[in-house]
Amino acid sequence: MEEFVPEDEPLLNARRRGEEVGAAPIGPGGGAALRFLASLIGARTVVEVGSGCGVSGIWLMRGMARDAVLTSVDVEPEHQRLAKHAYAEAGLGASRTRMITGRALEVLPRLTDGAYDMVFCDALKSEYPEYLTAALRLLRPGGVVAFDNALWHHRVADPSQRDPDTRAIREVNTMIREDERLVPLLLPVGDGLLCAVKRD
């Protein structure tokens, strides 16, 4: 599953550079799923929380419309610098991205309500429930929200695991599954990709 859609040189380089600085970018299977979802809904405006040093952004932009814009929020300036390098290497022009440095919970409230087709979250796991609340405000009807690491290295399914990150991921799983405004799906790619469509 992870190797079905192979990564090319720009993606492999971005992944290597990300791992060298301690980032954990989304895996190839999850990246391919993001590209598919962005393409499926004809995404033109996407927010990602956590840049993955460019890996997730490349996957997303390759599924988005050619003149679409990715807003990338990351608290680490070095991760954003590497992301910009990755986008350039992948032939994705600077006009395709808007990079915002800062904590997601401080940046997201400044973004426009209902203006986004997709929100992808891969940053602080303990803040996942708050990211969902923000995403529901930011998404247009028919928009998609997605969370990486929804299985959290098999910890989510193990009731003995009670650390804050695992508990927060369990909480966002439950929130998405039980919210009648959402159509949920948990994809078993990589470390789990939790997705939902915001109903009209």
C-alpha contacts under 8 A as a table, 3 or more apart, distances in Angstrom:
res1	aa1	res2	aa2	distance
1	M	4	F	5.30
1	M	29	G	6.26
1	M	189	V	7.13
2	E	5	V	7.25
2	E	27	G	7.33
2	E	28	P	5.51
2	E	29	G	4.32
2	E	30	G	7.88
2	E	189	V	7.07
2	E	190	G	6.85
3	E	6	P	5.38
3	E	28	P	6.91
3	E	29	G	7.00
4	F	29	G	7.58
5	V	28	P	7.29
5	V	29	G	7.27
5	V	32	A	6.60
6	P	28	P	7.22
7	E	11	L	5.73
7	E	12	L	6.19
7	E	28	P	6.75
8	D	11	L	5.54
8	D	12	L	6.14
9	E	12	L	5.03
9	E	13	N	5.94
10	P	13	N	5.17
10	P	14	A	6.10
10	P	86	A	6.45
10	P	89	E	5.91
10	P	90	A	5.37
11	L	14	A	5.06
11	L	15	R	6.07
11	L	55	V	5.96
11	L	58	I	7.22
11	L	86	A	7.56
11	L	90	A	7.74
12	L	15	R	5.09
12	L	16	R	6.15
13	N	16	R	5.09
13	N	17	R	6.16
13	N	86	A	7.63
14	A	17	R	5.21
14	A	18	G	6.04
14	A	53	C	6.44
14	A	54	G	6.07
14	A	55	V	5.79
14	A	82	L	7.49
14	A	83	A	7.42
14	A	86	A	5.58
15	R	18	G	5.06
15	R	19	E	6.16
15	R	25	P	6.59
15	R	53	C	7.40
15	R	54	G	7.89
15	R	55	V	6.09
16	R	19	E	5.23
16	R	20	E	6.23
17	R	20	E	5.06
17	R	21	V	6.68
17	R	53	C	7.46
17	R	82	L	7.39
18	G	21	V	5.46
18	G	22	G	6.45
18	G	23	A	5.04
18	G	24	A	6.87
18	G	25	P	6.87
18	G	52	G	6.67
18	G	53	C	5.25
18	G	79	H	7.37
18	G	82	L	7.58
19	E	22	G	4.99
19	E	23	A	5.16
19	E	24	A	6.19
19	E	25	P	7.69
20	E	23	A	7.43
23	A	52	G	6.38
23	A	53	C	7.28
23	A	79	H	7.95
24	A	52	G	6.55
25	P	51	S	7.97
25	P	52	G	4.39
25	P	53	C	7.12
25	P	55	V	6.14
25	P	56	S	6.88
26	I	30	G	6.03
26	I	31	G	6.11
26	I	52	G	7.00
26	I	55	V	7.03
26	I	56	S	6.28
26	I	122	D	7.86
26	I	148	D	6.86
26	I	190	G	7.63
27	G	30	G	5.36
27	G	31	G	6.01
27	G	190	G	5.68
27	G	191	D	7.94
28	P	31	G	4.96
28	P	32	A	6.07
28	P	190	G	7.51
29	G	32	A	5.20
29	G	33	A	6.29
29	G	189	V	5.42
29	G	190	G	5.87
30	G	33	A	4.97
30	G	34	L	6.26
30	G	148	D	7.62
30	G	189	V	5.51
30	G	190	G	5.84
30	G	192	G	7.73
30	G	193	L	6.50
31	G	34	L	5.05
31	G	35	R	6.32
31	G	55	V	7.77
31	G	56	S	6.09
31	G	59	W	5.48
31	G	60	L	7.52
32	A	35	R	5.10
32	A	36	F	6.16
32	A	59	W	6.60
33	A	36	F	5.00
33	A	37	L	6.13
34	L	37	L	5.13
34	L	38	A	6.08
34	L	56	S	7.88
34	L	59	W	6.54
34	L	60	L	5.82
34	L	63	G	7.63
35	R	38	A	5.21
35	R	39	S	6.10
35	R	59	W	5.22
35	R	60	L	4.92
35	R	61	M	7.37
35	R	62	R	6.23
35	R	63	G	4.33
35	R	64	M	7.44
36	F	39	S	5.16
36	F	40	L	5.95
36	F	63	G	6.23
37	L	40	L	4.95
37	L	41	I	6.37
37	L	63	G	7.48
37	L	144	V	7.90
38	A	41	I	5.62
38	A	42	G	6.04
38	A	43	A	5.09
38	A	60	L	6.34
38	A	63	G	5.02
38	A	64	M	5.38
38	A	118	M	7.31
39	S	42	G	5.00
39	S	43	A	6.40
39	S	63	G	4.42
39	S	64	M	5.54
39	S	65	A	7.52
40	L	43	A	7.78
41	I	117	D	7.65
41	I	143	G	7.57
42	G	63	G	7.95
42	G	64	M	6.22
42	G	65	A	6.32
43	A	46	V	6.82
43	A	63	G	7.69
43	A	64	M	5.05
43	A	65	A	6.29
43	A	68	A	7.24
43	A	117	D	5.39
43	A	118	M	6.78
44	R	64	M	5.93
44	R	65	A	5.64
44	R	67	D	7.34
44	R	68	A	4.20
44	R	69	V	6.19
44	R	116	Y	7.80
44	R	117	D	6.61
45	T	68	A	5.96
45	T	69	V	5.35
45	T	70	L	6.08
45	T	71	T	7.61
45	T	115	A	7.36
45	T	116	Y	5.01
45	T	117	D	5.46
45	T	118	M	6.85
46	V	69	V	6.69
46	V	70	L	4.96
46	V	71	T	6.07
46	V	116	Y	5.73
46	V	117	D	5.84
46	V	118	M	4.78
46	V	119	V	5.74
46	V	120	F	7.71
47	V	70	L	5.95
47	V	71	T	4.70
47	V	72	S	5.91
47	V	73	V	7.51
47	V	116	Y	7.19
47	V	118	M	6.40
47	V	119	V	4.76
47	V	120	F	6.25
48	E	51	S	6.68
48	E	57	G	7.65
48	E	70	L	7.39
48	E	71	T	6.30
48	E	72	S	4.96
48	E	73	V	6.16
48	E	119	V	5.76
48	E	120	F	4.62
48	E	121	C	5.81
48	E	122	D	7.63
49	V	72	S	6.29
49	V	73	V	5.00
49	V	74	D	6.34
49	V	104	A	6.52
49	V	119	V	7.76
49	V	120	F	6.18
49	V	121	C	4.71
49	V	122	D	5.81
49	V	123	A	5.95
50	G	72	S	7.00
50	G	73	V	5.82
50	G	74	D	4.88
50	G	75	V	7.73
50	G	121	C	6.61
50	G	122	D	5.22
50	G	123	A	4.79
51	S	54	G	5.65
51	S	55	V	7.38
51	S	56	S	6.62
51	S	57	G	6.70
51	S	72	S	6.05
51	S	73	V	6.66
51	S	74	D	5.92
51	S	79	H	6.75
51	S	80	Q	6.58
51	S	83	A	6.74
51	S	122	D	7.84
52	G	55	V	5.50
52	G	56	S	5.98
52	G	57	G	7.73
52	G	79	H	7.02
52	G	83	A	7.43
52	G	122	D	7.76
53	C	56	S	7.91
53	C	79	H	4.74
53	C	80	Q	6.10
53	C	81	R	7.70
53	C	82	L	5.26
53	C	83	A	4.31
53	C	86	A	7.52
54	G	57	G	5.07
54	G	58	I	6.06
54	G	79	H	7.89
54	G	80	Q	7.56
54	G	82	L	6.70
54	G	83	A	3.76
54	G	84	K	6.94
54	G	85	H	7.95
54	G	86	A	5.52
54	G	87	Y	6.55
55	V	58	I	5.44
55	V	59	W	6.53
55	V	83	A	7.47
55	V	86	A	7.64
56	S	59	W	5.16
56	S	60	L	6.06
57	G	60	L	5.04
57	G	61	M	5.95
57	G	70	L	7.38
57	G	72	S	7.78
57	G	83	A	7.76
57	G	87	Y	7.71
58	I	61	M	5.28
58	I	62	R	6.07
58	I	86	A	7.73
58	I	87	Y	6.43
58	I	90	A	7.27
58	I	92	L	7.94
59	W	62	R	5.32
59	W	63	G	6.71
60	L	63	G	5.33
60	L	64	M	6.25
61	M	64	M	4.87
61	M	65	A	7.58
61	M	66	R	7.91
61	M	68	A	7.67
61	M	69	V	7.94
61	M	70	L	7.03
61	M	92	L	7.92
61	M	96	R	7.98
64	M	68	A	6.12
65	A	68	A	5.05
67	D	96	R	6.81
68	A	96	R	6.24
69	V	95	S	7.39
69	V	96	R	4.63
69	V	97	T	5.34
69	V	98	R	7.09
70	L	96	R	6.19
70	L	97	T	4.74
70	L	98	R	6.14
71	T	97	T	5.84
71	T	98	R	4.65
71	T	99	M	5.95
71	T	100	I	7.34
72	S	97	T	7.18
72	S	98	R	6.16
72	S	99	M	4.94
72	S	100	I	6.11
73	V	99	M	6.22
73	V	100	I	4.92
73	V	101	T	5.90
73	V	102	G	6.75
73	V	103	R	7.67
73	V	104	A	6.40
73	V	107	V	7.50
74	D	77	P	7.21
74	D	79	H	7.40
74	D	80	Q	6.79
74	D	99	M	7.98
74	D	100	I	6.63
74	D	101	T	5.23
74	D	102	G	5.83
74	D	103	R	6.72
74	D	104	A	7.02
75	V	101	T	5.33
75	V	102	G	4.38
75	V	103	R	5.16
75	V	104	A	7.42
76	E	79	H	5.36
76	E	80	Q	6.62
76	E	101	T	6.92
76	E	102	G	7.60
77	P	80	Q	5.08
77	P	81	R	6.17
77	P	101	T	6.38
78	E	81	R	4.96
78	E	82	L	6.24
79	H	82	L	5.18
79	H	83	A	6.11
80	Q	83	A	4.80
80	Q	84	K	6.18
80	Q	99	M	7.22
80	Q	101	T	7.76
81	R	84	K	5.26
81	R	85	H	6.43
82	L	85	H	5.04
82	L	86	A	6.16
83	A	86	A	4.95
83	A	87	Y	6.16
84	K	87	Y	5.14
84	K	88	A	6.27
84	K	94	A	7.84
85	H	88	A	5.23
85	H	89	E	6.21
86	A	89	E	5.06
86	A	90	A	6.16
87	Y	90	A	5.04
87	Y	91	G	6.31
87	Y	92	L	5.08
87	Y	93	G	7.12
87	Y	94	A	7.84
88	A	91	G	5.08
88	A	92	L	5.50
88	A	93	G	6.33
88	A	94	A	7.49
89	E	92	L	7.52
92	L	96	R	6.70
93	G	96	R	5.62
93	G	97	T	7.73
94	A	97	T	5.74
95	S	98	R	7.66
100	I	107	V	7.76
102	G	106	E	7.04
102	G	107	V	6.42
103	R	106	E	5.39
103	R	107	V	6.23
104	A	107	V	5.00
104	A	108	L	5.69
104	A	131	Y	7.91
105	L	108	L	5.70
105	L	109	P	6.98
105	L	130	E	7.53
105	L	131	Y	7.39
106	E	109	P	6.31
106	E	110	R	7.59
107	V	110	R	5.56
107	V	111	L	7.16
108	L	111	L	5.41
108	L	134	A	6.60
109	P	112	T	7.98
109	P	134	A	7.16
111	L	138	L	7.21
112	T	115	A	5.66
112	T	138	L	6.34
113	D	116	Y	7.93
113	D	137	R	5.47
113	D	138	L	4.52
113	D	139	L	7.09
114	G	137	R	6.13
114	G	138	L	4.55
114	G	139	L	4.66
114	G	140	R	4.36
114	G	141	P	7.68
115	A	138	L	5.94
115	A	139	L	6.16
115	A	140	R	5.99
116	Y	119	V	7.27
116	Y	138	L	5.82
116	Y	139	L	4.82
116	Y	140	R	5.83
116	Y	143	G	7.11
117	D	139	L	5.82
117	D	140	R	5.99
117	D	142	G	7.55
117	D	143	G	4.56
117	D	144	V	6.45
118	M	139	L	6.51
118	M	143	G	5.42
118	M	144	V	4.69
118	M	145	V	5.64
118	M	146	A	7.91
119	V	135	A	6.18
119	V	139	L	7.30
119	V	144	V	6.45
119	V	145	V	4.76
119	V	146	A	6.38
120	F	145	V	5.84
120	F	146	A	4.81
120	F	147	F	5.97
120	F	148	D	7.91
121	C	128	Y	7.62
121	C	131	Y	7.24
121	C	145	V	7.89
121	C	146	A	6.21
121	C	147	F	4.84
121	C	148	D	6.49
122	D	125	K	7.58
122	D	147	F	6.17
122	D	148	D	5.43
122	D	149	N	7.57
124	L	127	E	5.51
124	L	128	Y	6.91
125	K	128	Y	5.26
125	K	165	D	5.16
125	K	166	T	7.69
125	K	168	A	6.52
125	K	169	I	6.46
126	S	129	P	7.66
126	S	164	P	6.13
126	S	165	D	4.69
126	S	166	T	7.86
126	S	167	R	7.87
126	S	168	A	5.20
126	S	169	I	7.31
127	E	130	E	5.37
127	E	131	Y	6.24
127	E	168	A	7.07
128	Y	131	Y	4.94
128	Y	132	L	6.30
128	Y	147	F	8.00
128	Y	168	A	6.34
128	Y	169	I	6.49
128	Y	172	V	6.29
129	P	132	L	5.19
129	P	133	T	6.53
129	P	168	A	6.56
129	P	169	I	7.63
129	P	171	E	6.72
129	P	172	V	5.08
129	P	175	M	7.82
130	E	133	T	5.11
130	E	134	A	6.33
131	Y	134	A	5.08
131	Y	135	A	6.01
132	L	135	A	4.92
132	L	136	L	6.20
132	L	145	V	7.79
132	L	172	V	7.29
133	T	136	L	5.41
133	T	137	R	6.77
134	A	137	R	5.30
134	A	138	L	6.30
135	A	138	L	4.94
135	A	139	L	5.89
135	A	145	V	6.76
136	L	139	L	5.51
136	L	198	K	7.45
139	L	142	G	7.94
139	L	143	G	5.42
139	L	144	V	7.28
139	L	145	V	7.93
139	L	198	K	7.36
140	R	143	G	5.26
140	R	198	K	7.48
141	P	198	K	5.45
141	P	199	R	5.65
141	P	200	D	4.61
142	G	197	V	5.86
142	G	198	K	5.12
142	G	199	R	5.62
142	G	200	D	5.91
143	G	197	V	5.66
143	G	198	K	5.47
143	G	199	R	8.00
144	V	195	C	6.92
144	V	196	A	5.62
144	V	197	V	4.54
144	V	198	K	6.27
145	V	195	C	5.63
145	V	196	A	5.43
145	V	197	V	6.58
145	V	198	K	7.86
146	A	193	L	6.60
146	A	194	L	5.44
146	A	195	C	4.30
146	A	196	A	6.60
147	F	150	A	6.40
147	F	193	L	5.64
147	F	194	L	5.04
147	F	195	C	6.51
148	D	191	D	6.96
148	D	192	G	6.16
148	D	193	L	4.81
148	D	194	L	6.57
149	N	152	W	4.82
149	N	153	H	7.46
149	N	190	G	7.78
149	N	191	D	4.73
149	N	192	G	5.16
149	N	193	L	6.31
150	A	156	V	7.63
150	A	169	I	6.27
150	A	170	R	7.96
150	A	173	N	7.33
150	A	186	L	7.82
150	A	191	D	6.45
150	A	192	G	4.64
150	A	193	L	5.61
150	A	194	L	5.70
151	L	154	H	5.43
151	L	155	R	6.58
151	L	156	V	5.35
151	L	157	A	7.18
151	L	169	I	7.92
151	L	191	D	5.53
151	L	192	G	5.01
151	L	193	L	7.96
152	W	155	R	5.48
152	W	156	V	5.99
152	W	166	T	6.90
152	W	169	I	7.74
152	W	191	D	6.06
152	W	192	G	7.42
153	H	156	V	7.70
153	H	191	D	6.14
154	H	157	A	5.96
154	H	158	D	6.94
155	R	158	D	5.19
155	R	159	P	7.93
155	R	161	Q	6.02
155	R	166	T	6.52
156	V	159	P	7.25
156	V	161	Q	7.24
156	V	166	T	5.78
156	V	167	R	7.61
156	V	169	I	7.15
156	V	170	R	6.09
158	D	161	Q	5.75
159	P	162	R	7.25
161	Q	166	T	6.87
162	R	166	T	6.33
162	R	167	R	5.94
163	D	166	T	5.52
163	D	167	R	6.19
164	P	167	R	5.13
164	P	168	A	6.08
165	D	168	A	5.16
165	D	169	I	6.27
166	T	169	I	5.20
166	T	170	R	6.19
167	R	170	R	5.07
167	R	171	E	6.12
168	A	171	E	4.92
168	A	172	V	6.30
169	I	172	V	5.19
169	I	173	N	6.17
170	R	173	N	5.09
170	R	174	T	6.27
171	E	174	T	5.15
171	E	175	M	6.06
172	V	175	M	4.87
172	V	176	I	6.08
173	N	176	I	5.41
173	N	177	R	6.16
173	N	194	L	7.31
174	T	177	R	5.08
174	T	178	E	6.02
175	M	178	E	5.41
175	M	179	D	5.92
176	I	179	D	5.40
176	I	182	L	6.64
176	I	184	P	6.21
176	I	196	A	7.02
177	R	182	L	7.68
177	R	183	V	7.76
177	R	184	P	5.72
179	D	182	L	5.65
180	E	183	V	7.55
181	R	198	K	5.94
181	R	199	R	5.46
182	L	196	A	5.80
182	L	197	V	5.44
182	L	198	K	4.75
182	L	199	R	5.67
183	V	196	A	5.15
183	V	197	V	5.04
183	V	198	K	6.62
183	V	199	R	6.94
184	P	194	L	7.64
184	P	195	C	5.85
184	P	196	A	4.23
184	P	197	V	6.67
185	L	194	L	6.05
185	L	195	C	5.13
185	L	196	A	5.94
186	L	192	G	6.87
186	L	193	L	5.86
186	L	194	L	4.47
186	L	195	C	6.08
187	L	192	G	5.80
187	L	193	L	5.09
187	L	194	L	6.22
187	L	195	C	7.59
188	P	191	D	7.16
188	P	192	G	4.89
188	P	193	L	6.62
189	V	192	G	5.20
189	V	193	L	6.30
190	G	193	L	7.46
